[in-house]
Structure formats: structure tokens, C-alpha cells
Amino acid sequence: MKRSIILQPSAHGNQFSRLSACRIFTFMLAACLVVLSSCKKEETTNIALAGDLAVTPSVTAVTLNQKNDDKTAVTLNWTTGSNSGTGASISYVLQIDKAGNNFANPLAFDMGKAVYEKSFKVSELNESLLNQFGFQAGISAKLEARVIATVYDTPQTQLTSKVVTIDIATYAPVSKTLFIIGDASPNGWSADNATLLAPTTDNPTVFVYKGALSAGSFKFITSKGQFLPAYQKGADGGHIIYRTLDSEPDGQFTVTDPGMYKVTVSLLDLTVTLVKLALPAYDHIYMVGDASPNGWTITSATELTPNPDNPYLFTYTGVMKPGDFKFPVNRNDDWGQDMFEKTSDSTMYLHKGGTAGDDKWTITKKGHYVITLNLMDNTISMKRTKLYMVGDASPAVWSIDKAVELTEGAIDGCIFTYSGPMTAGDFKLPVNRRSDWGQDMYMPVQADISHMYRHVGGAADDFKWKITAAGNYTVVANLETLGISILKQ
């Protein structure tokens, strides 16, 4: 029986089995050592232990200056910290507090995972120090920063860096807005309608006005609708002083030679300069092209409207069709006149009559446009009119900043439609959602409410359509024909 081979092996057979078993055991032991050695090497390679959590500021002392508002004041960098070789993820919270406060009420920034720096602009840092911590403007004070890291192991653990200190001198911020008022300015002494100056791009504390000044007086206010605080004439015509009380002197600048001026005001340096500008070379600008109302017939080219307060500005408001257009300076039929032609969608150049070149703008969709040329800097703006609904008959009621936008026609951008609920009450159609209510609006013609006209912002008229019964309505307004239909569904 074969059973004897297994249970009662011969001497030869027993010697062979022992040798085979020994060889098998040796092979398996070697294989295990290779595997263990391989695992140990892989573990050592993939899990590296990091050092202690530490924060480093880009500077240890800084004097903040409002002229540099948009620039970086300080950057805080930190190391990863250690997860003790577990491979667990780590998230970070940056805390900032005034020195000696023991982070009792810090500014806290949840930075998340794998983020190791945070930068602060001059303006945001200064505002935080003054408003959050009560730092005194112009005085150097100490700020402390640290990072708290959460290691998402089981259980979670936290690491806290050593505290770093930065000396920071803050500033008292000047106004971010400035307006000119006075009988020499475009809108007179009305604080509600004061003319805004533009901050310069490289220094937010310097403001510029370019435009007409009449014979008379002017000064500057910081907020529309409020006569104080104001900047008045200082010791001479080149300086300003800050006025906060009615009892303080009300010094004003005087214009004796009316014309176009560039007025530059520095609120930090307390200086002002007035430079009279030359008038533009042209006082009439026209539009010609198949996109324009009168096509390529230059003898009847559409004249743009000059701005009464700024002779450098010319505007066309009306319908434009798909096609090309450009701007001659007269209606001579010889086509040899100067023309303003396209450099880009927003800039232009003066093409001299008779020279090579024929660069035109293109309208791709019919619509109602407001096109403005500025001969001072050779810029052009083109905006297709939008239409909104406001009034107690509309869903937005009288909240103009939430006015309901009408839907522009897919092909004809002059046609606008509203379909939806309306209640008993009045409504009108502004062209934007500006909350100052000074924008143009479409209002009903009183003799024929199926037609409308464009009310110019600031004018005294204030007519409205009236809905007498609540329900769902479809309102269709056509800015080309100035017709409007209001149908109850």
C-alpha cells in the first residue's frame, strides 16, 4: 500500500524529506527578511519628521503710509509643524493680537490645510489696528502673531508656535472720496449734487478733477450731501486746510478766468494745483457709417451732443444697427476731413484727412446705445442701454437697487419685455439700478401713455404708468419707436 510511503518511510526517503524541509525553511526565512527589509526602507523613505511649528514675519518693524494703501505691509510665513510621522493632515489658524493681550481677543484667520503664509495690505492692516485694537494713529505699537496647528490624528492634537512681535506705526486715514462744490464748479453749491474727483491710480490720497470751471468760488467736501468735513483754502492758493466745524474759517478758492482746468488735490500733503487746459481742436463731432442712423451719407452725418460743462466730451444717445462707424469732424462731402477712428474698443486716434488708414468700430447687435467720445485722452465708451422696472406696482416696489431687469430681445436690442406679477400702483423704467435716483428713465407721454420719452436724470418731471388691478402682466417697451404695451394676462 502507498500508505507505507508516508507513515513508514525508508531510511533513504526520510533523509530526502529532511533535506527538502530544511531548504524550504531557509528559502522562506530569506524571503521574509527581504520583505521586512523592503517595508522598513519604504516606511523610512515616505514618512519624514518635520521640525517645530514656527512663524517668521517679512519685517519686524513697519511704518504704514496711506500712499501705499494697496501695497503689502507685512507677510507672515510659517513652517509645517510635525505630525510625528503619522501622515495625518494639518490645518492652521493664524492669530494676531496687540502685545500683552495674551491673545484674549485676537484677529483669527482660518488658513486651512497646506497654506503657509498670509499677507496684509497697508490699508487693511491699518484699519484693523485702529478699529479692532484701538491703536493710536501715528504712534508705534507692538503686534503679536502666532499660529495654531491642528493635527488630524486619533485623537486630534494641537501645536502652538512661539509668538513673534512686530512694531507697527499706524496713520490717521484721510477721506477715500473728494467732491468739488461752488458756483465755479459744474453743479454749483449743491452738496447733494457735488462733482466727484477721481483718485489717482498710484496714490489714493491724490484726487484729480478735469473739466470746466466758471468764474466764481469753490471748495472741497469729503461726502456727498454733507458740507463738513471740508477742505478749504489754506494760507495761499496752493494749500488746503481741513475744516470740521461751522465756526472755523470758510476759506474758498476763486476762479477769475473761466475755462477748462485740471485740479489736483493731495490730502496728505495738503496741496492743490490748478492748471488751465487748452480747448479741444474741434467743437463739432459727427458719426457716419452703416451702423449709424444716417448711414454713409456724410453730408447728413449724425451730430454728437457736446457736454455743456466739458467741451472735450461728445455723446450720441440712440439706436445703432449692425455695421461699422467712425467720427468725422465736419460734413464736407469730399471725405478729406479729419476723423476719429478706432485704435481699440475703448481708444481712438485722430486720422488726418487724405492719409492712408480707415479704422472703424463695429456694432454686432442692434440696440439703443450711449456712445461718448473724450477728446482729452482720446477714449471712447459704448454702452448698450438696459431697462429696469421700479415702482409700487412692480415686484421691486421702490427699491431701485433691486429694480426688475427687463429681458432684452435676442435679435433686436431695442425691445425689452417683462412678464410677471404686478400690483395696483405706479411704475417707471430706469436705465440702471443706481441708488442716487439721478439716472435717466423712460416715462409715459402724458397725452399718449402708449408712448414714452427719455427723462434726463436730475430733471424735474416725474411721470409714471399706473396699474389699476393686480395680476400677471406683459410689458413690452421699444426704445426705437418709443412705444410701450401693457397687457394683463
C-alpha angles and dihedrals in degrees: 000000000000088000089080089063090062104032100034109028121185119248090258093049093049092051091052093050094052092050092049092049091051092051092048092049092049092050093049092048091051091049092051091050090052092050093047091046091050093049092049092052092048092050092050091049098047102042115059121176115233126213130250120305108261137171125214124189120214088229133016095206131027137171111213118221125188091220085072097046096137096044126094114266099185139350123208118207127187138188123245097252120215132290088190091247095298096120090232118151121250130212127193139218119193115210127194126185140154115274115274095020092103089224090289092147107011133167102251125201118191100213098178123209130333093012115123107172144045126194127201126205119224094248097049093044093049092048092050094049094049099040104030101036102022095237114175113245114250094015123109113237136171125254125193128208136186139164126229114202124199115208110206096216125126104293101022117241134194132220124199123200125222114270119258123202130216127189109221130182113201131202136221102249120232122218119295090211134049132185134189121224135172140092088283091058126081096256102034124223096332108125088192091059100035118151116251121231118215121238114232117251095237099041122032091195093063118078131192134201120190115185149073124328121190127208105283142064136306144175137175133259127191100216130039111245095022125091091199138091092042141163112232135182111291131202090316142359092280098057139062133204129207115246123193104159133059088226092063120091114282099217116179136191118240130217115201098164109055119211144094115327142180109217117192120190126187111196093190097047091037091226135134132191129192119199120181113225129214116251117255118269092242132048096183127055126180136191126225134174142089089279091059127082095255100037120214095333096119095186088066097034114157112261119224119226115249118225108247091214098042120035091195093067125081124176138192118196116185150066122333125188129208108283144069134305145173138175125256119190094226142013099249110146095218092080089221096115130110115270137189106236138179125286093158138334089281104028137058142186134213108254110205115230114258096019125113119271137078110191116170139178120238131220112206100181130039112243149125109283140187108210119184127187120200111199092187095071100009095244130144131199124197119189125175109220119251123198131218136181125228133168141088088283091060130074089249092053106196097329097117093185086063096040114153112255115226118225115255117225114261093231106014109051091191093071119081128183137194121187119179148072123333131177132211107287144072134303143176136184120248121188095226142011099249109149095216091077089222095117130108116269137187112239134178122271102241095220092049118019090189085076131056141197134210109257110209113233112259096023118129099240117102114175125163141187116244129221111203101185130038118240144099114312140183114215118189119186124186115200092192099054093024088227124141132190125197113191127178112221 
